[in-house]
Amino acid sequence: MNLPTTTIKSKGRLQGDMVVWMVLIMLCAISLIEVYSASSRDSYQNGQYWAPMLDHGLMVLGGLAVAYTAHLMPCKFFKPLCAFLVIISIGLLIYALFFGEKINGADRWIRIFGRTIQPSEFAKLSTIGFVSFLLTMRNKENGEAHSTGVKIAIITMFIMCALIASENFSTAGLLFVVIMALLWIGQAPKKILLWITLPLMGLALAGYITAKSMSIETARSIGNSVGMLHRLPVWVARIQDGNKIPEDPKKYDVANNQQVAHAQIAIATSNVVGRGPGKSVERDYLPMAFSDYIYAIIIEEGGIESALFVLFLYLLLLYRAWRIASKCVARFPAYLVMGLSLMLVLQALINMGVAVGLLPVTGQPLPLVSKGGTSTIITCAYIGMILSVSRSARQVELEEANIEANSETSATENS
């Protein structure tokens, strides 16, 4: 006898984790409001009052479209996609080193069809995805990640970081930390990780001591003679400065520390509750107010409660992403979600730390909030991939629920 079956379906056009969707939409809404406010000086100077906002709005819509499309893709498609993007990213990074467009003192950008793209954004996404795939190769004896896969992952990581470092050292460092964390989570042999970490820690310490003792003139001389080290004076200045504030505020060199100074003024004049939306004063003096220092504008206009709310959204995203990873049956989607969420949230924490003066200037934008082209699109792709994994995990739960429901129906019919 054919027994009736019960089917539990996933409803709605937006699939996957609804909390992640909520975080994405709320951060994009905050971005539209704050970028409009922070871009007012440039809009006034150019006489194009709506152009910056319309451009950013189109990028946000494009990013949401990318997130929606990615969340409908089966997770298995991300494996070949990330492997392909690794090759493309290496080519773009090499091209940017030699032919890149100089913006903010660094050759990090490539102009295509009248728009600039940042190759390092593609490199971060592709490296995380490719390493997540390599970590699925396991040793049958002990269950650890296979040494061959780990070695390929490490080589890929060093190639990407080396190509990024000369133009954007903070991004290279961030990618290195995330990949090392992913290797640890993926049960890579601890001996290999120690052989990488300990020498690099010693090298970093030696570099820090050298930069502390080096004069800016010497750094400029080295930077001029060695093309790959042309940003050395910037690194030395940031290490030596360390956001130091003199005891007498009148002695503070505002002219050479505009970003740090006006960011601190923006936070100090928020009076805890904020000036109100669109009423920022420091946006007219703070360089890159709509990008690297947009968190300071959020605090100035919205107060401490707005700052804590934005921080809460990122931490909530990290929590939900790791919950999604814990429900994955396969290793690749779990590692992918953990790597992408860790990259996104660590970058956000670094941006916030710089804005409030806890960290030296790095030039990292606030993901999904700062004005951007490539970064907005790629970050939305992060979210779309996380949602794709959550959708797959949800489908597994529904299938299990269907099996359980059908079992109960069969038991009832038989009784």
N, C-alpha and C positions, 0 to 999 in steps of 0.2 A: 504493500500500500504506500502511495506517495504521501508523505507527511508535509503539512504546511511549514514554510520557513519564515523566519522573522529577519528582516534586514534593517539595521540601524545605519542611517546615512549621515554624512557630514553636510550641513546646510550652509548656504551663503556663498556669495561670490568671493569674499576674502577667506582664504583657508589658512590653516596653520595656527600658530599661537596668537590669540587675540591681544594679549598683553604686549607682545612685541610690536604688533600693528599699532597699538595705542601709543607706545613710546615713539615709534617712527613718526606718526602723524603729529604728535605734540611737539617733538623737537623741530620738525619742519615748520610748524606754525610759529614757534618761538623764533626760528631763523628768519622768517619773512618779516616779522615785526621788528626785530633788532637790527637786521641788515638795512632795512629801510631807514631806521633812525640813525644808525652809525654811518651811513653813506651820504648823509645830508650835505656835508661839507663838499665832497666831490661833486655832488649833483649841482650845488649852487655855483661852484667854480666853473663847471662845464656848461652850465645853462641848460642841462638836460635833466629835468627834475624827476622824470619817471623812468628814464633809460636804465639806470643801474638796477632799480627794483624789478623792472620788467625782465631784464636779462637774468637776474637771479631767480625770479619766479619761474621762468621757463626752465632753468636748470633744475629747480626743485621738482617741477612737474615731470621733467625728463627722468629724474632720479626715481620718483615714485613709479613711473611707468616701467623702469628697469627692475625695481623691486617686485612689482606685480608680476612681470614676465618671468623673472627668475624663480619666484615662489611657486609657479606652476610647472617648472621643469623638474623631471625626475632627478633625484640626487646623483644617479649613476652617470649622468651627462657631464657632471662637474669634473670628473677624473680626467677625461681627454681634453676638456676645455682648459683646465689649469696647466696641464702638461704643454699644450700648445701655447698658452700665454707666457709660460716661462721662456720659451724660445723668442717670442715676440718682444718680451720685456727686456731681455738681454740686448737684443738688437737696438731697441729704442734708447736704452741707457747709454750704449756705446755711441750712438748717433748724437745724443744730447751732450755728451762730453766734448765732442769735437765741433758740432755744428749747432748746439743748443742756443736758444735765445736768452740773453742776460736779463734777468728780472730780479730786483732786490739783491743784486751783487752776486748772483749764482746762475750758472748755465744749467738750469734744471728743466727747461721748458722746450717743447717742440711746437712749432706753429704748423697747423694743418687746416686748410680751407678757412683761413682767417681767424682761427681760434687756437689758443695755446693749450697743450695737454702736458701733464706731468707724468713722465714715465715711471717714476718711483711708486706712484699709486698702483699701477698695473703690476709692478714688481712685488709689492706687498701681498696683494691678493693671490697672484699666481704661485708665489713661493709657499704661502700657507697651504693652499690647496694641494700643491705637488708633494710637499712634505707629509701632509695628512695621508695621501695615497701611498707613499713609500713606507709609512709606518704600519700599513696593513700587512706587510710582509713579516711573517713571524717565524721564529725558531721552533721546531717541533719538540725539541728537548726540554726547554725551560719556558717557552711562551714569550720570551723577550722579542723585541723588534729585531729583525734579521740584520746582521752587521752590514751586508751589502746595501740594503735599503738605507740604513743609517748613514753610511759613508757617502752615498749619492746625495742624501739630504744635506749633509754637512758641507759638501763641495758646492752644492747649489746655493746654500745660505751664504757662504763666503764670497762666491762670485757676485751675488746680488749686493751684498753689503759693501764690497770693495768698489763696485761701480757707482753706488749711491753715495758713499762716504765723503768723497772729495767735494761734492756739491751740497750735501745735506747730511751732515754727520749725525744729527739727532734722529733722523728717520732710519739711517743705517743701524744705529744703536738700538732703536725701538724694535726693528725687525729682528735683530740678533737675539734680543731678550725673549721675544715671543716664540721664535723658533726653538730656542734652547728650552723654554718652558714646555713647548709641545713635545720635544724629544724626551723630556723627563716624564711627562704624562703618558707618552706612548711607550714607556718602558724600554727606552734605548739602553744599551749596556752602560752602566754607570762609569766603568773605566774609561770609555771613550769620552764621555761628557767631562770627566775630571781632567783628562789630557787636553781638552779644549779650554775649559774654564780657568784653570790655575795659571797657565802661561799668559792668557789674555788679561787676567786680573793684574799680574805683575807688569805687563806691558802698559796697561791703563794707568797704573800707579806711577810708573816711570814717566809716562807722558804728562801726567798731571804735575809732577814735581818739576819737570823740565819747563812746562808752560808757566808755572808759577815764578820760576827764576828767570825766564826769558824776557828781554825787553821788547816792546812793540816794534822798535826800529829793526831789531834782529829778525823778528817774525816777518816784517814786511820784506826784508831783504831775501829771506828764504822763499817767501811766497812769490816774489817776482822772478826768482831764478828757477824755481820748480813749479811748473804749471799746475800739477795735481794738488799742490799745497797753497794755491792762491788765496784760500780762505783762512789760512793759518793765523793772520793777524786778528781776525774776528774771533776765532776760538780762544786765542791767548787773552784777548781783552775780556771776554766773557768769564773765563776762569779766574783771572786776576781780580775782576770787579766783584763777582759773586753777589751782586745786589747789595753791596755794602752801602750803608747810610751813615754819613758822618754825624758826630754828636751835635754839631752846629748845622741846622738845616740850611742856613744861608750859604754854606760852603759846598752844598750839593751842586754838581755840574749838570744842570737840567739840559743844557744844549746838547751834550753828548750822551744823555740818558733819557731822551724824550719818552720813549715807550714806558720804561719803568716808572719814571716820575709821574707822568700823567695818568698812568694806570692806578698808581697809589692815590693820587688826588681824587680820581673818580670814585674809588672805593671809600676813601675817607669822607667825601662830601655826600655820600648816599644817606648819611644820618640814619642808618639801620633800615628804615622803612622805604628808602628810595625817593628819587625826585618825581617819579611817575613816567609812564610810557611816552617816549618821544621827547623827553625834557632833559636829555643829557647835555652837559656843557663841555665835558672833556672830549667828546667826539670831534670837536672842532680843532683840537690840539694833538690828539693821540694818533700817531701814525699807525696805519693798518687797524683802525678801530673796528672795521667790519670783518676782520679776519683773525689775526693772531690774538688780538686783545678784546674780542667781542664779549668775553666773560666779564671783563671789568665794566663794560657798558651795561651789561645785564644787571650787575650789582648796583651801579649808579642809579639806574632807572627803577629797578624792581626791589632793591634792598636785599638784605641777607636772606629773607624767605625765598626770593626768586633764585638766589645762588644755590641754596640748599635743595630747592625743588629740581633744578637742572641736574645737580649732582645725584639726587635720588633717582631720576630717570635713567641715568647711565648705569647706576648700580643695579637698578631693577632689570635693565636689559641684560646685564651680566648674569644675574641670578636666574632669569628665565632661560637664557641660552644654556646655562649649565644644567638646568632641569631637563631641557630638551635633549642634551647630550646623554644624560643618564638614562633616558628612555630608548636610546638607539640600540638596535640589535647588532648592527654591523659597526666595525671600527671606523671606517672612513668618515661617515657623516658625523660621528661623535667627535673625532679629532678636528674635523673641519669647523664645526660649530664652536668648539672651545678655542681654536686658534683665531678665528675671525672676531669673536666677541672679546677675547683678551686684547687683541690689537686695537680694536675700536675704543674700548674703555680705558686702556692704558694711555692711549693718545689723548683722550679727553682729560684724564687726570693730570697729565703733563701740562696741557694747555691751561688748565685751571691753576695749577701750581705756579706757573710762570706769571699768570695774570695777577695773582695775589702776592707775588714776591717770594714764594717759597723755593722756587727753582730759577736757575739762570735762564736767560732768553734762549729759546730753541727754534722758534718759527713754526711750531706745530699748530695747525688750525684746530678749532673745536669741531669734531665730526658732526655732520648734519646741521650745524648751527652757523658756522662761519661761512662767509660768502666764498663760493668756489665753483669751478667748472668740473674738472676731472675728479677732484676729491668728493664732491657731492654725488656724482654719478656712481663712482666706485664704492663709496660708503653705502649707498642705497643698494648696490649689488650685494654687499656683505649681508645686509638685512634680508634681502630676497633669498639668498642662499640659506640663511638660518631658518627662514620661514619655510623653505622647501623641505628642509630636514624635519622641521616640526610637523609639516603636513604629512610626510611619510610616516612619522612616528604615530601621528593621530590615526592614520589609516590602519596601521597595525593594531592599535587599540580597538578600533571599530570592528575589525575582522575578528578579534578575540571576543568582543562583546557579542557579535553575531553568532559565533560558534557556541558561546555559552547560552544565548537566548534560544538557539535552535535545539540545543541539548535539553533545555528545560521544557521546550515545547514537545519534543519527542517523548520525554519521560511522562508528561501529562497525558499525551495521546495513548501511550502504552498502558498507563494505569486505568 
